[in-house]
Amino acid sequence: MNGPIFEALKRTLKAKGLTYRALAERMGVSEPTVKRIFHERNCKLDRLIQICAAADVELENVLAR
């Protein structure tokens, strides 16, 4: 995945008031894992789907941004 998708995800998280820590808890992973994913702006599709589910946002909505 590329940068624009992660920028859209960051804006979504901010709008929902979700921190990386809260997202990590919802995903069942560590906060450093979430930070690494967003820093590298790269992950597999299944992880992106997991992030969207944890943030309670549809992947299609993120991709449309």
PQR file with spaces between the fields and no chain letter, atoms N, CA, C, O and H, PARSE charges and radii, in Angstrom:
ATOM       1  N    MET     1       0.848   -1.174    0.000 -0.4000 1.5000
ATOM       2  CA   MET     1       0.000    0.000    0.000 -0.0000 2.0000
ATOM       3  C    MET     1       0.895    1.238    0.000  0.5500 1.7000
ATOM       4  O    MET     1       2.068    1.170    0.366 -0.5500 1.4000
ATOM       5  N    ASN     2       0.337    2.344   -0.407 -0.4000 1.5000
ATOM       6  CA   ASN     2       1.192    3.517   -0.532 -0.0000 2.0000
ATOM       7  C    ASN     2       0.782    4.662    0.378  0.5500 1.7000
ATOM       8  O    ASN     2      -0.194    4.576    1.123 -0.5500 1.4000
ATOM       9  H    ASN     2      -0.616    2.399   -0.704  0.4000 1.0000
ATOM      10  N    GLY     3       1.547    5.724    0.297 -0.4000 1.5000
ATOM      11  CA   GLY     3       1.394    6.872    1.175 -0.0000 2.0000
ATOM      12  C    GLY     3       0.020    7.503    1.246  0.5500 1.7000
ATOM      13  O    GLY     3      -0.467    7.756    2.348 -0.5500 1.4000
ATOM      14  H    GLY     3       2.340    5.794   -0.308  0.4000 1.0000
ATOM      15  N    PRO     4      -0.637    7.773    0.110 -0.5600 1.5000
ATOM      16  CA   PRO     4      -1.945    8.434    0.192  0.2800 2.0000
ATOM      17  C    PRO     4      -2.975    7.639    1.017  0.5500 1.7000
ATOM      18  O    PRO     4      -3.813    8.226    1.700 -0.5500 1.4000
ATOM      19  N    ILE     5      -2.905    6.330    0.947 -0.4000 1.5000
ATOM      20  CA   ILE     5      -3.840    5.514    1.731 -0.0000 2.0000
ATOM      21  C    ILE     5      -3.586    5.724    3.215  0.5500 1.7000
ATOM      22  O    ILE     5      -4.525    5.866    3.998 -0.5500 1.4000
ATOM      23  H    ILE     5      -2.224    5.853    0.392  0.4000 1.0000
ATOM      24  N    PHE     6      -2.316    5.745    3.600 -0.4000 1.5000
ATOM      25  CA   PHE     6      -1.998    5.912    5.012 -0.0000 2.0000
ATOM      26  C    PHE     6      -2.275    7.336    5.491  0.5500 1.7000
ATOM      27  O    PHE     6      -2.616    7.544    6.656 -0.5500 1.4000
ATOM      28  H    PHE     6      -1.553    5.630    2.963  0.4000 1.0000
ATOM      29  N    GLU     7      -2.131    8.304    4.611 -0.4000 1.5000
ATOM      30  CA   GLU     7      -2.504    9.672    4.987 -0.0000 2.0000
ATOM      31  C    GLU     7      -4.011    9.748    5.234  0.5500 1.7000
ATOM      32  O    GLU     7      -4.454   10.392    6.184 -0.5500 1.4000
ATOM      33  H    GLU     7      -1.854    8.136    3.665  0.4000 1.0000
ATOM      34  N    ALA     8      -4.790    9.097    4.389 -0.4000 1.5000
ATOM      35  CA   ALA     8      -6.239    9.067    4.578 -0.0000 2.0000
ATOM      36  C    ALA     8      -6.588    8.345    5.874  0.5500 1.7000
ATOM      37  O    ALA     8      -7.489    8.769    6.598 -0.5500 1.4000
ATOM      38  H    ALA     8      -4.430    8.573    3.617  0.4000 1.0000
ATOM      39  N    LEU     9      -5.886    7.266    6.168 -0.4000 1.5000
ATOM      40  CA   LEU     9      -6.131    6.549    7.423 -0.0000 2.0000
ATOM      41  C    LEU     9      -5.791    7.419    8.628  0.5500 1.7000
ATOM      42  O    LEU     9      -6.528    7.426    9.614 -0.5500 1.4000
ATOM      43  H    LEU     9      -5.154    6.922    5.580  0.4000 1.0000
ATOM      44  N    LYS    10      -4.689    8.148    8.556 -0.4000 1.5000
ATOM      45  CA   LYS    10      -4.305    9.041    9.657 -0.0000 2.0000
ATOM      46  C    LYS    10      -5.389   10.094    9.905  0.5500 1.7000
ATOM      47  O    LYS    10      -5.750   10.371   11.049 -0.5500 1.4000
ATOM      48  H    LYS    10      -4.091    8.142    7.755  0.4000 1.0000
ATOM      49  N    ARG    11      -5.899   10.674    8.817 -0.4000 1.5000
ATOM      50  CA   ARG    11      -6.963   11.685    8.965 -0.0000 2.0000
ATOM      51  C    ARG    11      -8.206   11.064    9.590  0.5500 1.7000
ATOM      52  O    ARG    11      -8.869   11.685   10.420 -0.5500 1.4000
ATOM      53  H    ARG    11      -5.606   10.450    7.888  0.4000 1.0000
ATOM      54  N    THR    12      -8.514    9.843    9.188 -0.4000 1.5000
ATOM      55  CA   THR    12      -9.675    9.141    9.741 -0.0000 2.0000
ATOM      56  C    THR    12      -9.487    8.882   11.229  0.5500 1.7000
ATOM      57  O    THR    12     -10.399    9.112   12.023 -0.5500 1.4000
ATOM      58  H    THR    12      -7.975    9.338    8.513  0.4000 1.0000
ATOM      59  N    LEU    13      -8.308    8.406   11.604 -0.4000 1.5000
ATOM      60  CA   LEU    13      -8.035    8.150   13.016 -0.0000 2.0000
ATOM      61  C    LEU    13      -8.161    9.430   13.826  0.5500 1.7000
ATOM      62  O    LEU    13      -8.751    9.435   14.906 -0.5500 1.4000
ATOM      63  H    LEU    13      -7.567    8.220   10.959  0.4000 1.0000
ATOM      64  N    LYS    14      -7.604   10.514   13.302 -0.4000 1.5000
ATOM      65  CA   LYS    14      -7.662   11.791   14.007 -0.0000 2.0000
ATOM      66  C    LYS    14      -9.108   12.256   14.164  0.5500 1.7000
ATOM      67  O    LYS    14      -9.502   12.717   15.235 -0.5500 1.4000
ATOM      68  H    LYS    14      -7.124   10.511   12.425  0.4000 1.0000
ATOM      69  N    ALA    15      -9.890   12.136   13.104 -0.4000 1.5000
ATOM      70  CA   ALA    15     -11.292   12.563   13.149 -0.0000 2.0000
ATOM      71  C    ALA    15     -12.092   11.747   14.169  0.5500 1.7000
ATOM      72  O    ALA    15     -13.025   12.259   14.789 -0.5500 1.4000
ATOM      73  H    ALA    15      -9.570   11.762   12.233  0.4000 1.0000
ATOM      74  N    LYS    16     -11.725   10.497   14.333 -0.4000 1.5000
ATOM      75  CA   LYS    16     -12.425    9.628   15.282 -0.0000 2.0000
ATOM      76  C    LYS    16     -11.831    9.701   16.683  0.5500 1.7000
ATOM      77  O    LYS    16     -12.359    9.096   17.617 -0.5500 1.4000
ATOM      78  H    LYS    16     -10.967   10.082   13.830  0.4000 1.0000
ATOM      79  N    GLY    17     -10.731   10.442   16.831 -0.4000 1.5000
ATOM      80  CA   GLY    17     -10.084   10.571   18.130 -0.0000 2.0000
ATOM      81  C    GLY    17      -9.352    9.304   18.554  0.5500 1.7000
ATOM      82  O    GLY    17      -9.165    9.063   19.747 -0.5500 1.4000
ATOM      83  H    GLY    17     -10.302   10.933   16.073  0.4000 1.0000
ATOM      84  N    LEU    18      -8.938    8.495   17.583 -0.4000 1.5000
ATOM      85  CA   LEU    18      -8.235    7.243   17.878 -0.0000 2.0000
ATOM      86  C    LEU    18      -6.726    7.460   17.825  0.5500 1.7000
ATOM      87  O    LEU    18      -6.197    8.006   16.857 -0.5500 1.4000
ATOM      88  H    LEU    18      -9.091    8.690   16.614  0.4000 1.0000
ATOM      89  N    THR    19      -6.049    7.028   18.870 -0.4000 1.5000
ATOM      90  CA   THR    19      -4.593    7.080   18.897 -0.0000 2.0000
ATOM      91  C    THR    19      -4.033    5.771   18.346  0.5500 1.7000
ATOM      92  O    THR    19      -4.763    4.794   18.178 -0.5500 1.4000
ATOM      93  H    THR    19      -6.479    6.584   19.656  0.4000 1.0000
ATOM      94  N    TYR    20      -2.750    5.764   18.073 -0.4000 1.5000
ATOM      95  CA   TYR    20      -2.104    4.520   17.651 -0.0000 2.0000
ATOM      96  C    TYR    20      -2.227    3.468   18.748  0.5500 1.7000
ATOM      97  O    TYR    20      -2.389    2.282   18.461 -0.5500 1.4000
ATOM      98  H    TYR    20      -2.157    6.558   18.210  0.4000 1.0000
ATOM      99  N    ARG    21      -2.151    3.900   19.993 -0.4000 1.5000
ATOM     100  CA   ARG    21      -2.280    2.967   21.113 -0.0000 2.0000
ATOM     101  C    ARG    21      -3.660    2.314   21.130  0.5500 1.7000
ATOM     102  O    ARG    21      -3.779    1.098   21.284 -0.5500 1.4000
ATOM     103  H    ARG    21      -2.019    4.863   20.226  0.4000 1.0000
ATOM     104  N    ALA    22      -4.694    3.130   20.970 -0.4000 1.5000
ATOM     105  CA   ALA    22      -6.060    2.596   20.959 -0.0000 2.0000
ATOM     106  C    ALA    22      -6.271    1.670   19.760  0.5500 1.7000
ATOM     107  O    ALA    22      -6.907    0.622   19.879 -0.5500 1.4000
ATOM     108  H    ALA    22      -4.596    4.117   20.845  0.4000 1.0000
ATOM     109  N    LEU    23      -5.740    2.061   18.623 -0.4000 1.5000
ATOM     110  CA   LEU    23      -5.859    1.228   17.426 -0.0000 2.0000
ATOM     111  C    LEU    23      -5.155   -0.107   17.653  0.5500 1.7000
ATOM     112  O    LEU    23      -5.688   -1.160   17.307 -0.5500 1.4000
ATOM     113  H    LEU    23      -5.224    2.912   18.526  0.4000 1.0000
ATOM     114  N    ALA    24      -3.970   -0.061   18.229 -0.4000 1.5000
ATOM     115  CA   ALA    24      -3.218   -1.280   18.508 -0.0000 2.0000
ATOM     116  C    ALA    24      -3.993   -2.205   19.440  0.5500 1.7000
ATOM     117  O    ALA    24      -4.032   -3.417   19.227 -0.5500 1.4000
ATOM     118  H    ALA    24      -3.537    0.795   18.511  0.4000 1.0000
ATOM     119  N    GLU    25      -4.607   -1.636   20.469 -0.4000 1.5000
ATOM     120  CA   GLU    25      -5.404   -2.446   21.401 -0.0000 2.0000
ATOM     121  C    GLU    25      -6.569   -3.110   20.685  0.5500 1.7000
ATOM     122  O    GLU    25      -6.863   -4.283   20.916 -0.5500 1.4000
ATOM     123  H    GLU    25      -4.575   -0.652   20.642  0.4000 1.0000
ATOM     124  N    ARG    26      -7.225   -2.363   19.823 -0.4000 1.5000
ATOM     125  CA   ARG    26      -8.352   -2.932   19.065 -0.0000 2.0000
ATOM     126  C    ARG    26      -7.905   -4.034   18.107  0.5500 1.7000
ATOM     127  O    ARG    26      -8.654   -4.971   17.830 -0.5500 1.4000
ATOM     128  H    ARG    26      -6.986   -1.410   19.635  0.4000 1.0000
ATOM     129  N    MET    27      -6.677   -3.909   17.605 -0.4000 1.5000
ATOM     130  CA   MET    27      -6.150   -4.887   16.654 -0.0000 2.0000
ATOM     131  C    MET    27      -5.510   -6.084   17.343  0.5500 1.7000
ATOM     132  O    MET    27      -5.312   -7.132   16.728 -0.5500 1.4000
ATOM     133  H    MET    27      -6.069   -3.148   17.830  0.4000 1.0000
ATOM     134  N    GLY    28      -5.187   -5.922   18.618 -0.4000 1.5000
ATOM     135  CA   GLY    28      -4.512   -6.993   19.339 -0.0000 2.0000
ATOM     136  C    GLY    28      -3.030   -7.092   19.010  0.5500 1.7000
ATOM     137  O    GLY    28      -2.442   -8.173   19.044 -0.5500 1.4000
ATOM     138  H    GLY    28      -5.347   -5.070   19.118  0.4000 1.0000
ATOM     139  N    VAL    29      -2.433   -5.938   18.690 -0.4000 1.5000
ATOM     140  CA   VAL    29      -1.000   -5.878   18.408 -0.0000 2.0000
ATOM     141  C    VAL    29      -0.389   -4.789   19.281  0.5500 1.7000
ATOM     142  O    VAL    29      -1.104   -4.076   19.985 -0.5500 1.4000
ATOM     143  H    VAL    29      -2.911   -5.060   18.663  0.4000 1.0000
ATOM     144  N    SER    30       0.924   -4.664   19.234 -0.4000 1.5000
ATOM     145  CA   SER    30       1.584   -3.639   20.041 -0.0000 2.0000
ATOM     146  C    SER    30       1.518   -2.270   19.355  0.5500 1.7000
ATOM     147  O    SER    30       1.374   -2.167   18.137 -0.5500 1.4000
ATOM     148  H    SER    30       1.504   -5.243   18.662  0.4000 1.0000
ATOM     149  N    GLU    31       1.627   -1.240   20.170 -0.4000 1.5000
ATOM     150  CA   GLU    31       1.649    0.122   19.614 -0.0000 2.0000
ATOM     151  C    GLU    31       2.842    0.316   18.671  0.5500 1.7000
ATOM     152  O    GLU    31       2.678    0.944   17.625 -0.5500 1.4000
ATOM     153  H    GLU    31       1.743   -1.323   21.159  0.4000 1.0000
ATOM     154  N    PRO    32       4.049   -0.202   19.002 -0.5600 1.5000
ATOM     155  CA   PRO    32       5.157   -0.060   18.058  0.2800 2.0000
ATOM     156  C    PRO    32       4.878   -0.710   16.697  0.5500 1.7000
ATOM     157  O    PRO    32       5.372   -0.237   15.673 -0.5500 1.4000
ATOM     158  N    THR    33       4.100   -1.776   16.682 -0.4000 1.5000
ATOM     159  CA   THR    33       3.741   -2.414   15.408 -0.0000 2.0000
ATOM     160  C    THR    33       2.913   -1.463   14.563  0.5500 1.7000
ATOM     161  O    THR    33       3.164   -1.303   13.369 -0.5500 1.4000
ATOM     162  H    THR    33       3.699   -2.160   17.514  0.4000 1.0000
ATOM     163  N    VAL    34       1.928   -0.834   15.181 -0.4000 1.5000
ATOM     164  CA   VAL    34       1.081    0.119   14.453 -0.0000 2.0000
ATOM     165  C    VAL    34       1.919    1.304   13.980  0.5500 1.7000
ATOM     166  O    VAL    34       1.782    1.745   12.839 -0.5500 1.4000
ATOM     167  H    VAL    34       1.724   -0.964   16.152  0.4000 1.0000
ATOM     168  N    LYS    35       2.781    1.818   14.845 -0.4000 1.5000
ATOM     169  CA   LYS    35       3.626    2.947   14.457 -0.0000 2.0000
ATOM     170  C    LYS    35       4.528    2.578   13.281  0.5500 1.7000
ATOM     171  O    LYS    35       4.724    3.386   12.373 -0.5500 1.4000
ATOM     172  H    LYS    35       2.893    1.460   15.772  0.4000 1.0000
ATOM     173  N    ARG    36       5.077    1.364   13.293 -0.4000 1.5000
ATOM     174  CA   ARG    36       5.950    0.915   12.210 -0.0000 2.0000
ATOM     175  C    ARG    36       5.180    0.850   10.889  0.5500 1.7000
ATOM     176  O    ARG    36       5.673    1.289    9.850 -0.5500 1.4000
ATOM     177  H    ARG    36       4.918    0.708   14.031  0.4000 1.0000
ATOM     178  N    ILE    37       3.971    0.299   10.944 -0.4000 1.5000
ATOM     179  CA   ILE    37       3.153    0.196    9.730 -0.0000 2.0000
ATOM     180  C    ILE    37       2.904    1.585    9.136  0.5500 1.7000
ATOM     181  O    ILE    37       3.051    1.786    7.930 -0.5500 1.4000
ATOM     182  H    ILE    37       3.571   -0.057   11.788  0.4000 1.0000
ATOM     183  N    PHE    38       2.529    2.535    9.988 -0.4000 1.5000
ATOM     184  CA   PHE    38       2.233    3.879    9.493 -0.0000 2.0000
ATOM     185  C    PHE    38       3.500    4.613    9.063  0.5500 1.7000
ATOM     186  O    PHE    38       3.464    5.407    8.123 -0.5500 1.4000
ATOM     187  H    PHE    38       2.410    2.371   10.967  0.4000 1.0000
ATOM     188  N    HIS    39       4.611    4.359    9.737 -0.4000 1.5000
ATOM     189  CA   HIS    39       5.869    5.000    9.356 -0.0000 2.0000
ATOM     190  C    HIS    39       6.353    4.472    8.011  0.5500 1.7000
ATOM     191  O    HIS    39       6.766    5.247    7.148 -0.5500 1.4000
ATOM     192  H    HIS    39       4.640    3.714   10.501  0.4000 1.0000
ATOM     193  N    GLU    40       6.301    3.155    7.834 -0.4000 1.5000
ATOM     194  CA   GLU    40       6.766    2.542    6.587 -0.0000 2.0000
ATOM     195  C    GLU    40       5.759    2.720    5.455  0.5500 1.7000
ATOM     196  O    GLU    40       6.103    2.603    4.279 -0.5500 1.4000
ATOM     197  H    GLU    40       5.966    2.525    8.535  0.4000 1.0000
ATOM     198  N    ARG    41       4.498    3.009    5.831 -0.4000 1.5000
ATOM     199  CA   ARG    41       3.419    3.184    4.847 -0.0000 2.0000
ATOM     200  C    ARG    41       3.317    1.990    3.926  0.5500 1.7000
ATOM     201  O    ARG    41       3.186    2.117    2.708 -0.5500 1.4000
ATOM     202  H    ARG    41       4.219    3.104    6.787  0.4000 1.0000
ATOM     203  N    ASN    42       3.382    0.816    4.552 -0.4000 1.5000
ATOM     204  CA   ASN    42       3.369   -0.405    3.766 -0.0000 2.0000
ATOM     205  C    ASN    42       2.858   -1.554    4.622  0.5500 1.7000
ATOM     206  O    ASN    42       3.300   -1.738    5.756 -0.5500 1.4000
ATOM     207  H    ASN    42       3.488    0.713    5.541  0.4000 1.0000
ATOM     208  N    CYS    43       1.927   -2.324    4.077 -0.4000 1.5000
ATOM     209  CA   CYS    43       1.447   -3.525    4.748 -0.0000 2.0000
ATOM     210  C    CYS    43       0.687   -4.376    3.743  0.5500 1.7000
ATOM     211  O    CYS    43       0.353   -3.928    2.646 -0.5500 1.4000
ATOM     212  H    CYS    43       1.568   -2.175    3.155  0.4000 1.0000
ATOM     213  N    LYS    44       0.427   -5.597    4.139 -0.4000 1.5000
ATOM     214  CA   LYS    44      -0.358   -6.483    3.280 -0.0000 2.0000
ATOM     215  C    LYS    44      -1.823   -6.077    3.350  0.5500 1.7000
ATOM     216  O    LYS    44      -2.253   -5.401    4.286 -0.5500 1.4000
ATOM     217  H    LYS    44       0.699   -5.961    5.030  0.4000 1.0000
ATOM     218  N    LEU    45      -2.571   -6.494    2.359 -0.4000 1.5000
ATOM     219  CA   LEU    45      -3.982   -6.133    2.276 -0.0000 2.0000
ATOM     220  C    LEU    45      -4.761   -6.614    3.498  0.5500 1.7000
ATOM     221  O    LEU    45      -5.619   -5.891    4.004 -0.5500 1.4000
ATOM     222  H    LEU    45      -2.222   -7.043    1.599  0.4000 1.0000
ATOM     223  N    ASP    46      -4.473   -7.820    3.976 -0.4000 1.5000
ATOM     224  CA   ASP    46      -5.209   -8.317    5.136 -0.0000 2.0000
ATOM     225  C    ASP    46      -4.960   -7.464    6.370  0.5500 1.7000
ATOM     226  O    ASP    46      -5.858   -7.303    7.197 -0.5500 1.4000
ATOM     227  H    ASP    46      -3.775   -8.407    3.565  0.4000 1.0000
ATOM     228  N    ARG    47      -3.751   -6.912    6.510 -0.4000 1.5000
ATOM     229  CA   ARG    47      -3.455   -6.025    7.639 -0.0000 2.0000
ATOM     230  C    ARG    47      -4.185   -4.697    7.467  0.5500 1.7000
ATOM     231  O    ARG    47      -4.679   -4.128    8.440 -0.5500 1.4000
ATOM     232  H    ARG    47      -3.022   -7.043    5.838  0.4000 1.0000
ATOM     233  N    LEU    48      -4.254   -4.207    6.241 -0.4000 1.5000
ATOM     234  CA   LEU    48      -4.990   -2.969    5.974 -0.0000 2.0000
ATOM     235  C    LEU    48      -6.461   -3.153    6.311  0.5500 1.7000
ATOM     236  O    LEU    48      -7.081   -2.264    6.894 -0.5500 1.4000
ATOM     237  H    LEU    48      -3.853   -4.670    5.451  0.4000 1.0000
ATOM     238  N    ILE    49      -7.016   -4.284    5.954 -0.4000 1.5000
ATOM     239  CA   ILE    49      -8.411   -4.586    6.291 -0.0000 2.0000
ATOM     240  C    ILE    49      -8.589   -4.635    7.800  0.5500 1.7000
ATOM     241  O    ILE    49      -9.592   -4.152    8.326 -0.5500 1.4000
ATOM     242  H    ILE    49      -6.512   -5.006    5.481  0.4000 1.0000
ATOM     243  N    GLN    50      -7.619   -5.217    8.498 -0.4000 1.5000
ATOM     244  CA   GLN    50      -7.672   -5.278    9.963 -0.0000 2.0000
ATOM     245  C    GLN    50      -7.630   -3.878   10.574  0.5500 1.7000
ATOM     246  O    GLN    50      -8.361   -3.592   11.521 -0.5500 1.4000
ATOM     247  H    GLN    50      -6.805   -5.609    8.071  0.4000 1.0000
ATOM     248  N    ILE    51      -6.789   -3.021   10.043 -0.4000 1.5000
ATOM     249  CA   ILE    51      -6.699   -1.638   10.529 -0.0000 2.0000
ATOM     250  C    ILE    51      -8.038   -0.937   10.335  0.5500 1.7000
ATOM     251  O    ILE    51      -8.530   -0.272   11.246 -0.5500 1.4000
ATOM     252  H    ILE    51      -6.195   -3.254    9.274  0.4000 1.0000
ATOM     253  N    CYS    52      -8.625   -1.083    9.160 -0.4000 1.5000
ATOM     254  CA   CYS    52      -9.913   -0.445    8.881 -0.0000 2.0000
ATOM     255  C    CYS    52     -11.004   -0.964    9.810  0.5500 1.7000
ATOM     256  O    CYS    52     -11.820   -0.190   10.310 -0.5500 1.4000
ATOM     257  H    CYS    52      -8.225   -1.623    8.419  0.4000 1.0000
ATOM     258  N    ALA    53     -11.016   -2.258   10.036 -0.4000 1.5000
ATOM     259  CA   ALA    53     -12.024   -2.832   10.936 -0.0000 2.0000
ATOM     260  C    ALA    53     -11.850   -2.291   12.345  0.5500 1.7000
ATOM     261  O    ALA    53     -12.834   -1.961   13.007 -0.5500 1.4000
ATOM     262  H    ALA    53     -10.353   -2.887    9.630  0.4000 1.0000
ATOM     263  N    ALA    54     -10.613   -2.196   12.811 -0.4000 1.5000
ATOM     264  CA   ALA    54     -10.349   -1.686   14.155 -0.0000 2.0000
ATOM     265  C    ALA    54     -10.722   -0.206   14.278  0.5500 1.7000
ATOM     266  O    ALA    54     -11.124    0.254   15.347 -0.5500 1.4000
ATOM     267  H    ALA    54      -9.814   -2.464   12.273  0.4000 1.0000
ATOM     268  N    ALA    55     -10.587    0.526   13.179 -0.4000 1.5000
ATOM     269  CA   ALA    55     -10.926    1.950   13.175 -0.0000 2.0000
ATOM     270  C    ALA    55     -12.396    2.179   12.855  0.5500 1.7000
ATOM     271  O    ALA    55     -12.863    3.318   12.840 -0.5500 1.4000
ATOM     272  H    ALA    55     -10.261    0.152   12.311  0.4000 1.0000
ATOM     273  N    ASP    56     -13.124    1.095   12.600 -0.4000 1.5000
ATOM     274  CA   ASP    56     -14.549    1.156   12.271 -0.0000 2.0000
ATOM     275  C    ASP    56     -14.798    2.048   11.055  0.5500 1.7000
ATOM     276  O    ASP    56     -15.636    2.950   11.073 -0.5500 1.4000
ATOM     277  H    ASP    56     -12.745    0.170   12.612  0.4000 1.0000
ATOM     278  N    VAL    57     -14.033    1.759    9.995 -0.4000 1.5000
ATOM     279  CA   VAL    57     -14.175    2.485    8.744 -0.0000 2.0000
ATOM     280  C    VAL    57     -14.095    1.468    7.604  0.5500 1.7000
ATOM     281  O    VAL    57     -13.348    0.492    7.683 -0.5500 1.4000
ATOM     282  H    VAL    57     -13.352    1.026    9.980  0.4000 1.0000
ATOM     283  N    GLU    58     -14.850    1.699    6.573 -0.4000 1.5000
ATOM     284  CA   GLU    58     -14.855    0.807    5.417 -0.0000 2.0000
ATOM     285  C    GLU    58     -13.614    1.078    4.569  0.5500 1.7000
ATOM     286  O    GLU    58     -13.255    2.231    4.330 -0.5500 1.4000
ATOM     287  H    GLU    58     -15.457    2.492    6.508  0.4000 1.0000
ATOM     288  N    LEU    59     -12.973    0.018    4.123 -0.4000 1.5000
ATOM     289  CA   LEU    59     -11.794    0.158    3.268 -0.0000 2.0000
ATOM     290  C    LEU    59     -12.113    0.979    2.025  0.5500 1.7000
ATOM     291  O    LEU    59     -11.299    1.791    1.586 -0.5500 1.4000
ATOM     292  H    LEU    59     -13.265   -0.918    4.317  0.4000 1.0000
ATOM     293  N    GLU    60     -13.285    0.767    1.465 -0.4000 1.5000
ATOM     294  CA   GLU    60     -13.687    1.502    0.262 -0.0000 2.0000
ATOM     295  C    GLU    60     -13.700    3.013    0.516  0.5500 1.7000
ATOM     296  O    GLU    60     -13.345    3.795   -0.365 -0.5500 1.4000
ATOM     297  H    GLU    60     -13.946    0.107    1.821  0.4000 1.0000
ATOM     298  N    ASN    61     -14.106    3.417    1.715 -0.4000 1.5000
ATOM     299  CA   ASN    61     -14.135    4.842    2.051 -0.0000 2.0000
ATOM     300  C    ASN    61     -12.729    5.408    2.135  0.5500 1.7000
ATOM     301  O    ASN    61     -12.489    6.544    1.728 -0.5500 1.4000
ATOM     302  H    ASN    61     -14.394    2.781    2.431  0.4000 1.0000
ATOM     303  N    VAL    62     -11.796    4.618    2.664 -0.4000 1.5000
ATOM     304  CA   VAL    62     -10.403    5.067    2.757 -0.0000 2.0000
ATOM     305  C    VAL    62      -9.808    5.199    1.360  0.5500 1.7000
ATOM     306  O    VAL    62      -9.128    6.179    1.056 -0.5500 1.4000
ATOM     307  H    VAL    62     -11.991    3.695    2.995  0.4000 1.0000
ATOM     308  N    LEU    63     -10.067    4.214    0.523 -0.4000 1.5000
ATOM     309  CA   LEU    63      -9.516    4.231   -0.831 -0.0000 2.0000
ATOM     310  C    LEU    63     -10.101    5.365   -1.662  0.5500 1.7000
ATOM     311  O    LEU    63      -9.437    5.883   -2.560 -0.5500 1.4000
ATOM     312  H    LEU    63     -10.619    3.418    0.770  0.4000 1.0000
ATOM     313  N    ALA    64     -11.331    5.751   -1.372 -0.4000 1.5000
ATOM     314  CA   ALA    64     -11.974    6.831   -2.118 -0.0000 2.0000
ATOM     315  C    ALA    64     -11.367    8.195   -1.805  0.5500 1.7000
ATOM     316  O    ALA    64     -11.465    9.127   -2.602 -0.5500 1.4000
ATOM     317  H    ALA    64     -11.871    5.330   -0.643  0.4000 1.0000
ATOM     318  N    ARG    65     -10.744    8.298   -0.645 -0.4000 1.5000
ATOM     319  CA   ARG    65     -10.140    9.581   -0.240 -0.0000 2.0000
ATOM     320  C    ARG    65      -8.839    9.740   -0.955  0.5500 1.7000
ATOM     321  O    ARG    65      -8.152   10.745   -0.771 -0.5500 1.4000
ATOM     322  H    ARG    65     -10.664    7.541    0.003  0.4000 1.0000
